[in-house]
Amino acid sequence: MSAHPNAIQTGGVRPVLHPEAVEYPDSDGKPMSDNTLQFQWIVTLKENLDTLFPDDFVAGDLLWYPVEGNPKIRQAPDVLVAIGRPKGYRGSYQQWRENGIAPQVVFEILSPGNTALEMARKQGFYERYGVEEFYIYDPDSNELAGWIRTGGLLDEVEEMNGWTSPRLGIRFELGSEILRVIAPDGSEFQTFAEVTRRAKAAEQEVERLRERLRALGVSDV
């Protein structure tokens, strides 16, 4: 049997593969979300952050590999933001191909299937591999928790209601039933359905004004 072209032959020792020969799967086989509410929040955060940061990389449910040569070390945040990295297609976020830049901010949106142990493991991963801000939101209970890097550790934010992300500039406001995320310009993050409804309403208003102008004899509208 011929040797793998990317293998380093070491006599009787098992061949060692070059980094280029290591495979980094694009999927971990897990679903993006467990229910429609979790999915809605993932999409809402991802799309609004994507618009807010037009020059930086924002992704949802994308595998992040922080260590070259070890595809077992990986995590797929529900939403990640990598400031300083350009937008564009990626099958996964391989940190060594991104100038060594770790995602600075990650979000996890809880579903009933998530456990406290699972979140603790994720927090440990994010702490170890350079995340600056980590947020967990439970849309069922409307509870929000956050951690910010202080030195080498992620320390919990004592009060999340009214908290402004240092990296993103967005503010979190916890109402009695739902979380509001406020952009730096004061606008509120909108779901896709809300954006669509607003666009449709704006189109209808424009058409109403055109009809009024036509009734007044202005035909060139």
trRosetta pair geometry for C-beta under 8 A, 3 or more apart (Angstrom, degrees):
i j d omega theta_ij theta_ji phi_ij phi_ji
3 7 5.2 -118 170 61 103 127
3 9 6.1 -44 -130 -76 165 107
3 15 6.6 145 -155 -82 110 157
4 7 4.0 94 65 -22 96 112
4 15 6.7 161 38 114 107 155
4 17 7.1 -25 99 -106 146 94
4 21 6.9 83 149 -143 134 150
6 17 5.8 40 115 -154 105 80
6 18 4.6 -103 179 28 100 110
6 20 6.1 -131 -140 79 141 98
6 21 3.8 166 104 -62 147 128
7 15 3.8 11 -173 168 121 141
7 16 7.1 132 -157 64 70 35
7 17 5.9 -46 -100 -95 67 61
7 18 7.7 -130 -85 -9 22 80
7 21 7.4 12 -64 -24 60 176
8 15 6.1 155 62 -161 51 80
8 16 4.9 -18 49 61 111 88
8 17 7.7 -168 7 -88 83 13
8 18 7.1 114 -34 -55 96 76
9 15 6.1 -33 -98 -105 44 102
10 13 3.8 -43 107 65 118 113
10 14 7.5 3 56 66 117 30
10 15 6.5 162 14 -103 91 47
10 16 6.8 52 -20 -1 131 96
17 21 4.0 -114 -177 78 115 129
17 22 6.2 138 108 -58 129 73
18 21 5.1 96 60 -1 75 103
19 22 5.8 -44 -160 12 45 115
19 68 5.5 6 -145 165 132 110
19 69 5.2 -73 -112 -75 90 90
22 68 7.8 134 56 179 147 65
22 69 5.6 173 -33 -125 164 43
22 70 8.0 -37 -166 -40 153 19
22 71 6.1 -180 165 -31 107 110
23 71 6.4 -15 91 -53 55 164
24 63 7.5 179 164 113 95 132
24 65 5.3 -65 -146 -38 131 161
24 71 4.8 -161 -106 -112 64 112
24 74 7.8 149 -156 -87 92 135
24 91 7.9 129 100 101 96 111
24 92 5.5 -129 135 60 113 151
24 94 6.0 91 101 -87 173 116
25 28 7.0 127 99 -77 122 48
25 63 7.2 63 94 20 71 173
25 71 6.9 97 9 179 77 133
25 92 7.5 95 98 -52 38 144
26 63 6.6 -176 -160 25 33 126
26 91 4.0 -78 -100 176 118 99
26 92 5.4 -145 -115 -43 59 96
27 63 7.3 -156 -94 -29 17 129
28 63 6.2 139 -35 -89 101 120
28 74 7.1 -177 -79 109 123 129
28 76 6.0 -138 6 -18 132 136
30 76 7.3 176 60 51 120 143
31 34 6.6 115 87 -78 128 53
32 39 6.7 72 108 -111 107 92
32 42 6.9 -175 159 103 103 167
32 60 7.3 49 -157 139 120 103
32 61 4.4 -45 -129 -90 92 167
32 78 8.0 101 -177 -133 74 76
33 36 7.8 108 118 -90 134 17
33 38 4.2 173 -159 102 114 109
33 39 3.9 -164 53 -69 161 79
33 42 6.0 -144 -69 2 125 142
33 78 7.9 66 -84 -131 89 111
33 109 7.5 -15 -116 86 108 119
33 111 6.5 140 -169 -58 73 138
34 38 5.8 47 45 33 73 152
34 111 3.7 131 45 157 124 163
34 112 7.0 -126 110 43 146 74
34 113 5.1 169 -95 14 163 125
35 38 5.2 93 59 12 76 103
35 39 7.0 -142 99 -5 38 93
35 111 5.7 150 15 -136 99 117
35 112 7.7 53 -14 11 135 96
36 39 5.5 -57 -145 40 34 114
36 40 6.1 40 155 -26 68 103
37 40 5.7 -49 -147 30 31 113
37 41 6.7 26 156 -14 62 104
37 139 5.0 -161 153 101 114 141
37 140 7.1 107 102 -66 152 74
38 41 6.1 -60 -154 37 31 107
38 42 6.5 31 151 -20 66 106
38 109 5.0 148 -153 122 78 115
38 110 7.2 -115 -110 95 112 29
38 111 4.5 -33 -61 -74 152 101
38 139 6.7 -167 -83 26 53 128
39 42 5.7 -55 -148 35 33 112
39 43 6.3 26 157 -13 67 108
40 43 6.0 -60 -148 41 28 106
40 44 6.0 28 156 -22 66 111
40 191 6.2 -12 -173 -128 104 124
41 44 5.6 -52 -138 37 31 112
41 45 6.2 28 163 -15 65 106
41 109 4.6 155 95 -130 125 148
41 137 6.6 -141 175 94 148 129
41 139 5.4 -153 -44 -56 145 137
42 45 6.3 -61 -151 39 24 105
42 46 6.1 19 157 -15 63 114
42 60 5.3 106 166 -154 102 128
42 61 6.9 33 -176 -34 142 102
42 78 4.9 -111 -114 176 107 106
42 79 6.2 -180 -151 -49 69 99
42 107 8.0 172 -118 102 64 117
42 109 5.3 -125 -63 20 81 144
43 46 5.8 -60 -141 41 28 110
43 47 5.9 18 166 -13 67 113
43 60 6.9 0 -89 -90 46 172
43 191 7.7 59 95 -147 104 77
43 192 6.5 -40 136 -21 125 118
44 47 6.4 -59 -138 40 22 102
44 48 6.1 12 166 -9 61 115
44 189 5.9 96 163 151 102 116
44 190 7.4 -140 -146 106 101 27
44 191 5.0 -53 -95 -102 116 65
44 192 7.4 -126 -89 -19 70 73
45 48 6.3 -65 -142 43 22 103
45 49 6.0 16 164 -13 63 116
45 60 7.8 127 80 -94 92 111
45 78 7.8 61 63 120 138 104
45 79 4.8 -92 110 -50 122 168
45 107 5.7 -75 153 66 161 166
45 109 7.6 -174 5 -55 139 123
45 181 7.3 97 -104 -9 80 173
45 189 7.2 12 -95 -169 48 155
46 49 6.1 -66 -147 42 22 106
46 50 6.1 28 156 -26 63 110
46 58 6.1 154 -158 146 68 108
46 59 7.1 -18 -139 164 116 15
46 60 4.0 -45 -84 -53 151 117
46 79 5.0 -148 -74 -116 81 110
47 50 5.5 -50 -145 32 30 117
47 51 6.7 27 155 -15 62 103
47 192 6.7 61 45 -70 171 93
48 51 5.8 -54 -152 37 33 109
48 52 6.2 32 151 -20 66 109
48 181 7.2 124 101 98 156 131
48 183 7.4 -131 173 -71 112 112
48 189 4.2 -2 -119 -135 173 99
48 190 7.0 141 -87 39 118 56
49 52 5.3 -54 -140 39 35 113
49 53 6.1 -3 168 15 70 106
49 58 4.8 172 111 -138 105 150
49 79 6.9 113 26 177 149 131
49 81 5.9 -102 169 -86 139 119
49 168 7.1 -51 -126 -141 106 129
49 170 7.9 -70 -95 -37 88 147
50 53 6.9 -73 -138 57 20 80
50 58 4.4 -144 -83 69 70 136
50 87 7.9 84 -152 -111 92 125
51 54 7.0 3 -164 -73 34 80
52 168 7.4 51 119 -169 143 94
52 170 7.4 -8 -157 -65 171 113
52 183 5.9 -156 -105 -130 123 114
52 184 7.8 121 -154 11 116 97
53 56 4.0 -45 159 47 121 110
53 58 6.0 127 64 -41 118 121
53 81 6.7 102 22 -150 161 114
53 83 6.9 -103 -150 -102 144 84
53 168 7.9 -79 -49 -132 122 82
54 87 7.9 -57 172 -28 44 137
55 86 7.1 -55 178 -120 66 65
55 87 7.2 -125 -161 -14 24 100
56 81 6.8 42 128 -172 125 86
56 82 6.6 -168 176 87 96 54
56 83 4.7 -26 -137 -118 148 52
56 84 6.7 24 -121 1 104 30
56 85 6.4 71 -156 57 70 60
56 86 7.6 -93 -121 -110 29 24
56 87 7.2 70 98 -52 16 80
57 81 7.5 151 91 -158 59 43
57 82 4.4 -9 70 60 108 104
57 85 4.2 -36 6 96 125 103
57 86 6.4 52 -54 92 97 22
57 87 5.6 165 -94 -91 63 45
57 88 7.5 -52 -101 33 105 69
57 90 7.7 34 -154 -3 135 137
57 93 7.8 140 137 -111 142 117
58 79 7.2 -4 -174 -171 90 93
58 80 7.3 178 -149 89 49 52
58 81 5.3 -7 -106 -107 83 73
58 82 7.7 -167 -74 25 39 68
58 87 7.7 -18 23 -103 72 93
59 62 3.9 -8 139 -3 137 140
59 79 7.3 170 90 -149 43 51
59 80 5.5 -6 59 55 86 92
59 82 8.0 11 8 3 101 105
59 90 7.2 -67 -83 57 150 116
59 93 6.9 -170 37 -51 152 121
60 78 6.4 -13 -153 165 80 53
60 79 5.2 -22 -102 -96 75 69
60 80 7.9 174 -86 17 30 68
61 76 5.5 27 -162 164 53 114
61 77 7.8 -126 -86 91 30 42
61 78 6.2 -1 -65 -136 72 42
62 76 6.3 -176 81 -143 21 84
62 77 7.7 -12 52 54 69 75
62 80 6.5 -97 53 31 104 121
62 90 6.8 58 -162 91 139 109
62 92 6.4 160 175 -132 86 46
62 93 5.6 82 128 -19 118 102
63 74 5.3 0 -170 -178 102 125
63 75 7.5 152 -148 82 59 24
63 76 4.8 -41 -87 -84 55 96
63 92 4.2 -33 77 -130 98 108
63 93 6.9 -170 97 27 48 74
64 74 6.4 157 76 -156 48 69
64 75 5.5 -20 56 66 100 74
64 76 6.9 161 7 -93 77 40
64 77 6.8 20 -5 2 129 95
64 80 6.5 115 -58 -71 133 169
64 92 7.1 -178 -83 179 24 86
64 93 4.4 -18 -110 69 72 114
64 95 7.1 54 -177 -50 88 97
64 102 8.0 73 179 -150 134 74
64 103 6.3 -77 -112 -6 151 122
65 68 7.7 89 135 -83 111 41
65 70 7.8 170 -166 82 101 63
65 71 6.2 -38 -122 -123 132 58
65 73 6.8 97 -149 89 68 76
65 74 5.1 -29 -91 -99 70 95
65 92 6.0 48 -6 142 106 127
65 93 6.9 173 25 87 65 57
65 94 5.0 -7 63 -112 112 65
65 95 6.5 -139 94 0 59 84
66 73 6.2 -77 51 129 88 114
66 74 7.9 175 7 -99 73 45
66 95 4.7 27 -131 -1 49 147
66 102 6.4 14 -119 -107 110 103
66 129 4.2 -89 -98 -152 171 135
66 130 7.4 158 -136 21 134 110
67 70 4.5 -6 102 49 118 113
67 73 4.7 30 31 71 120 143
67 95 7.7 18 -40 44 27 122
68 94 7.4 70 -93 -179 78 102
68 95 7.8 -119 -45 65 79 82
68 96 4.3 5 -54 -11 118 156
70 73 4.7 37 116 11 113 109
71 74 6.5 1 -180 -38 54 126
74 92 7.9 -38 -140 -165 126 134
75 122 6.4 124 -148 -133 135 83
75 125 5.1 126 -54 136 146 152
75 126 7.4 -104 86 -62 167 76
77 80 4.5 108 65 -59 132 96
77 103 7.0 -126 19 88 148 161
77 106 3.9 -107 -127 -156 155 114
77 107 6.5 102 170 53 110 46
77 108 6.5 -100 -149 -71 75 75
77 122 7.9 121 -96 -167 75 123
77 126 7.9 75 -80 -87 119 119
78 106 7.8 113 42 177 65 83
78 107 5.5 -73 72 101 101 80
78 108 5.2 124 4 -123 115 40
78 109 4.9 -165 158 14 172 87
79 106 6.9 156 85 -158 57 52
79 107 4.1 7 53 47 104 111
79 109 7.8 60 -5 -21 102 103
80 93 7.0 -85 90 -13 153 164
80 103 4.0 -50 -174 -140 113 158
80 105 7.1 153 -156 88 50 57
80 106 5.0 -14 -103 -105 77 82
80 107 7.7 -153 -69 22 39 70
81 103 6.1 114 65 -164 38 95
81 104 6.2 -50 94 57 89 85
81 105 4.3 4 48 60 112 102
81 106 7.6 -157 20 -73 70 42
81 167 7.4 151 96 127 132 127
81 168 6.7 76 73 -85 172 111
82 85 4.2 -5 121 30 116 128
82 93 6.9 172 -41 -145 148 137
82 98 6.6 -42 177 -179 150 146
82 101 6.0 110 -168 120 105 114
82 102 7.6 -139 -118 133 97 26
82 103 4.6 -76 -74 -103 83 66
82 104 6.8 131 -120 3 39 78
83 104 5.5 -21 20 13 102 136
83 105 8.0 54 -18 7 103 101
83 167 6.7 -153 -11 -176 144 109
84 99 7.6 -93 134 66 113 135
84 101 5.6 -152 86 -131 120 162
85 98 5.1 -12 -110 -158 134 110
85 99 7.4 -165 -91 31 90 106
85 101 5.8 -166 -51 77 110 139
90 93 5.9 61 136 -78 149 58
90 94 7.9 -158 -166 8 118 79
93 98 6.6 1 -171 -34 83 148
93 103 6.9 33 146 -45 162 109
94 97 4.5 46 90 19 103 114
94 98 6.9 155 84 -14 52 96
95 98 5.4 -70 -147 43 38 109
95 100 6.2 44 154 -139 92 33
95 101 6.9 -152 -155 65 83 39
95 102 5.9 0 -127 -87 131 62
95 129 7.9 -140 -55 179 162 116
96 100 6.4 21 -114 -83 45 64
98 101 5.0 -95 130 49 101 88
102 129 5.7 167 -125 142 140 82
102 130 3.5 128 30 87 159 125
102 131 6.3 -110 140 -65 123 51
103 106 5.7 80 115 -63 130 94
103 131 6.2 -2 89 -105 81 88
104 131 6.8 118 -169 -149 23 54
104 132 4.5 -10 -167 23 80 118
104 133 6.7 33 145 22 76 89
104 167 5.1 179 130 -143 130 158
105 131 7.2 108 -100 -163 17 93
105 132 6.5 -44 -67 65 63 90
105 133 4.5 -7 -112 67 84 105
105 134 7.7 -173 -153 -74 52 37
105 135 7.6 12 -173 2 93 104
105 165 6.8 38 -117 -167 143 137
105 167 5.3 -166 -49 80 120 142
105 168 5.9 10 -43 -42 172 114
106 126 5.9 -128 40 -117 139 134
106 131 5.4 -50 5 -134 112 139
106 133 7.6 171 28 92 55 62
106 134 5.5 -2 63 -116 92 73
106 135 7.5 -173 95 31 50 69
107 134 8.0 166 -87 -160 32 48
107 135 5.0 -19 -112 71 75 99
107 136 7.7 155 -163 -87 58 31
107 137 7.0 -7 -168 7 105 104
108 114 7.8 131 160 -133 118 156
108 119 6.7 170 102 -121 158 94
108 122 6.4 80 -66 123 152 160
108 134 7.7 14 0 -176 102 88
108 135 7.3 -176 29 95 65 52
108 136 4.8 -14 68 -110 101 77
108 137 7.6 170 88 26 53 62
109 136 7.9 168 -87 -157 23 54
109 137 5.5 -20 -114 69 68 92
109 138 7.9 141 -167 -94 54 30
109 139 6.6 15 -167 -18 102 107
110 114 4.8 -114 -144 46 82 144
110 119 7.7 -21 -93 -75 107 130
110 136 6.4 52 -41 -180 105 96
110 137 6.8 -149 9 95 87 41
110 138 4.1 -20 52 -101 132 77
110 139 7.4 -174 62 12 78 68
110 140 7.4 -88 98 18 103 101
111 114 5.6 113 52 -12 63 98
112 140 7.0 54 -63 -25 83 163
114 118 5.6 -125 -162 71 74 137
114 119 6.5 64 167 -48 115 100
115 118 4.5 102 58 2 81 102
115 119 7.2 -152 94 -2 46 84
116 119 5.8 -57 -150 39 34 109
116 120 6.2 37 151 -23 67 106
117 120 5.6 -53 -147 34 32 113
117 121 6.5 34 154 -20 64 103
118 121 5.8 -55 -154 33 30 111
118 122 6.6 28 150 -17 64 105
119 122 5.5 -52 -148 37 36 112
119 123 6.3 40 152 -23 66 102
119 136 6.1 38 -148 -108 131 152
120 123 5.6 -49 -148 33 32 113
120 124 6.6 35 151 -19 62 103
121 124 5.7 -53 -152 35 33 113
121 125 6.5 36 149 -21 65 103
122 125 5.5 -51 -150 34 36 114
122 126 6.3 30 155 -15 68 106
123 126 5.9 -56 -145 40 31 107
123 127 6.1 34 155 -21 65 108
123 134 6.3 137 -120 127 75 160
123 147 6.7 86 -142 7 110 161
123 154 6.4 -138 -172 74 93 143
124 127 5.7 -54 -144 36 29 113
124 128 6.2 27 158 -19 64 109
125 128 6.0 -61 -150 36 27 108
125 129 6.2 -11 167 9 65 115
126 129 6.6 -72 -134 51 24 88
126 131 3.8 -29 -175 25 95 142
126 134 4.9 105 120 -86 158 136
126 154 6.6 37 103 -46 101 155
127 131 7.0 -56 -66 49 29 96
127 134 7.9 -61 -57 -16 71 148
127 147 7.9 -53 -77 134 98 145
127 149 7.8 155 -130 -103 68 91
127 152 7.9 75 175 151 90 67
127 153 6.2 3 -155 -145 121 50
127 154 4.5 -113 -95 -1 97 110
131 134 5.5 68 128 -62 136 99
131 149 7.2 172 104 -52 54 118
131 154 7.1 8 87 -81 97 130
132 148 6.9 4 159 -154 68 66
132 149 4.7 -84 -140 11 54 123
132 166 7.8 -97 144 72 122 113
132 167 6.0 112 92 -50 133 139
133 146 6.9 -11 -170 -170 90 104
133 147 7.1 162 -153 85 45 56
133 148 5.4 -6 -105 -107 78 72
133 149 7.2 -94 -57 -5 48 84
133 165 5.9 85 -179 -147 169 100
133 166 7.1 177 -64 43 133 88
133 167 5.7 -145 2 16 134 125
133 168 7.6 -113 66 -6 156 103
134 146 6.9 157 85 -155 52 56
134 147 4.5 -4 57 55 99 103
134 154 5.8 10 20 -156 124 148
135 144 6.9 -13 -169 -168 101 93
135 145 7.1 162 -154 87 54 50
135 146 4.7 -13 -104 -104 79 87
135 147 7.8 -162 -71 24 42 65
135 165 8.0 -61 -48 -91 134 118
136 144 7.2 162 86 -153 54 47
136 145 4.8 -2 56 57 99 97
136 146 7.6 -167 23 -74 65 45
137 143 7.4 167 -152 87 49 49
137 144 5.0 -7 -106 -106 80 81
137 145 8.0 -170 -75 26 42 60
137 179 6.1 -60 -147 -11 131 164
138 141 4.7 9 113 43 123 96
138 142 7.1 -65 90 -5 77 12
138 143 4.6 10 46 52 112 91
138 144 7.7 -149 25 -68 68 43
139 142 6.8 24 -154 -78 34 54
139 178 7.9 14 -149 -129 82 74
139 179 7.5 -95 -107 13 72 112
142 174 6.6 127 160 -157 99 97
142 175 7.7 -75 -170 72 141 65
142 176 7.8 55 115 142 164 27
142 177 6.1 -156 -67 -178 157 25
142 178 6.1 -104 -115 -90 121 24
142 179 6.3 177 -150 -38 81 81
144 160 4.6 -154 102 131 105 153
144 161 7.9 129 58 -64 121 61
144 172 6.0 -161 143 172 164 144
144 174 6.0 -146 18 -80 121 120
144 179 5.9 103 -54 -103 130 134
145 156 6.8 -40 -174 -145 100 104
145 157 7.6 160 -174 50 54 90
145 160 6.5 -126 -111 -50 25 147
146 156 7.2 121 85 -156 47 59
146 157 4.2 2 81 21 100 128
146 160 5.3 132 7 -107 110 111
146 163 6.3 -165 39 114 153 162
146 172 7.7 175 -39 13 140 157
147 154 3.9 50 150 163 127 106
147 155 6.3 160 -156 75 81 24
147 156 5.3 -45 -97 -93 80 48
147 157 6.7 -145 -87 -12 25 80
148 154 6.8 149 67 -152 13 69
148 155 6.2 -32 64 61 68 79
148 157 6.0 70 -7 -63 105 97
148 166 7.0 84 -140 10 133 121
149 152 7.6 -35 -165 -156 99 12
149 153 7.0 159 -145 87 62 30
149 154 5.6 -42 -86 -93 61 63
149 155 7.6 110 -134 13 15 77
150 153 6.1 -23 64 69 76 81
150 154 7.8 116 17 -126 72 18
150 155 4.6 -2 15 2 122 127
157 160 5.6 97 100 -80 121 74
157 163 5.6 51 164 -119 149 153
159 162 6.9 -3 133 53 107 99
159 163 6.6 168 106 -57 65 102
160 163 4.8 -61 -150 3 44 133
160 172 5.7 -36 165 94 88 138
160 174 6.7 69 101 -29 97 128
161 172 7.0 -104 -117 110 30 90
161 173 6.6 54 -158 -141 72 43
161 174 4.4 -82 -100 30 96 106
162 171 6.8 -21 -159 -172 37 107
162 172 7.2 -46 11 76 11 66
162 173 6.5 51 -73 -99 51 71
163 171 7.0 166 88 -149 38 63
163 172 5.2 -1 59 43 86 107
164 169 6.7 -9 -180 -155 104 35
164 170 7.0 177 -149 89 66 29
164 171 4.7 -30 -94 -93 80 80
164 172 7.8 -170 -81 10 34 71
165 168 4.0 16 96 44 137 97
165 169 6.4 -49 75 3 86 19
165 170 5.2 19 24 50 117 76
165 171 7.8 -142 6 -75 73 34
165 172 7.8 82 -35 -23 89 99
169 183 7.7 35 109 -171 96 53
169 184 4.2 -3 142 -70 124 116
170 181 5.6 6 172 -178 126 94
170 182 6.4 154 -166 75 71 48
170 183 5.9 -35 -110 -106 87 40
170 184 7.0 -82 -79 -42 49 68
170 189 7.7 30 -150 -45 133 117
171 181 7.4 154 76 -160 46 47
171 182 4.3 -18 60 60 97 108
172 179 6.4 -30 -161 -164 92 107
172 180 7.6 141 -162 78 44 55
172 181 6.1 -17 -103 -106 64 68
172 182 7.7 -156 -67 19 19 83
173 179 7.3 139 76 -163 49 56
173 180 4.3 -19 66 64 102 104
173 181 7.8 -169 25 -75 75 24
173 182 6.3 48 -6 -17 113 115
174 179 5.8 -27 -104 -106 65 72
174 180 7.8 -158 -73 24 20 74
175 178 5.5 6 56 57 114 62
175 179 7.4 -167 22 -87 79 21
175 180 6.2 66 -21 -14 107 105
180 188 5.7 -53 -166 -138 101 117
180 189 7.7 163 -171 37 54 88
181 188 6.9 113 72 -161 53 67
181 189 4.1 9 75 7 107 130
182 186 6.5 -20 -174 -145 109 32
182 187 7.3 154 -155 80 65 30
182 188 5.8 -40 -100 -99 65 63
182 189 7.6 -112 -71 -11 21 80
183 186 7.0 -34 73 36 76 20
183 187 4.8 -3 41 63 119 82
183 188 7.4 -154 3 -85 85 12
183 189 6.8 126 -43 -59 91 71
190 194 4.1 -129 -170 90 101 124
190 195 4.9 126 113 -56 129 82
190 198 7.3 -37 -161 -3 161 138
191 194 4.6 98 53 5 77 102
191 195 7.1 -140 94 -4 41 85
192 195 5.7 -54 -149 36 33 112
192 196 6.3 35 153 -21 66 107
193 196 5.6 -55 -149 36 31 113
193 197 6.4 31 153 -19 65 105
194 197 5.7 -52 -147 36 32 111
194 198 6.4 31 155 -18 64 106
195 198 5.8 -57 -150 37 30 111
195 199 6.3 30 153 -19 65 107
196 199 5.7 -56 -148 36 30 111
196 200 6.3 28 155 -17 65 107
197 200 5.8 -56 -147 38 30 110
197 201 6.2 31 155 -19 65 107
198 201 5.7 -54 -146 37 31 111
198 202 6.3 32 154 -21 65 105
199 202 5.7 -54 -149 34 31 112
199 203 6.5 33 152 -19 64 104
200 203 5.7 -52 -149 34 33 112
200 204 6.4 33 152 -19 65 105
201 204 5.7 -54 -149 36 32 112
201 205 6.4 34 152 -20 65 105
202 205 5.7 -53 -149 35 33 112
202 206 6.5 35 152 -20 65 103
203 206 5.7 -52 -150 34 32 112
203 207 6.4 30 153 -16 65 106
204 207 5.7 -54 -147 38 32 110
204 208 6.3 37 152 -23 65 105
205 208 5.5 -50 -147 33 33 115
205 209 6.5 32 154 -17 64 104
206 209 5.9 -57 -152 36 31 110
206 210 6.4 34 150 -21 65 105
207 210 5.5 -51 -148 34 35 115
207 211 6.5 36 154 -20 66 102
208 211 5.8 -53 -151 35 31 110
208 212 6.5 32 150 -20 63 105
209 212 5.5 -52 -149 34 34 114
209 213 6.4 34 153 -19 66 104
210 213 5.7 -55 -150 36 32 110
210 214 6.4 33 152 -20 65 104
210 221 4.9 -172 -137 125 86 119
211 214 5.6 -51 -147 35 33 113
211 215 6.4 36 152 -21 64 104
212 215 5.7 -53 -153 34 32 113
212 216 6.6 25 150 -13 63 107
213 216 5.6 -61 -152 40 35 109
213 218 4.1 -56 168 67 95 122
213 221 5.0 54 92 1 141 162
214 217 7.8 100 -177 -32 31 7
214 218 6.4 -90 -81 72 33 65
214 219 6.2 67 -127 -104 78 53
214 221 6.6 -127 -58 51 82 116
218 221 5.7 51 127 -21 103 120
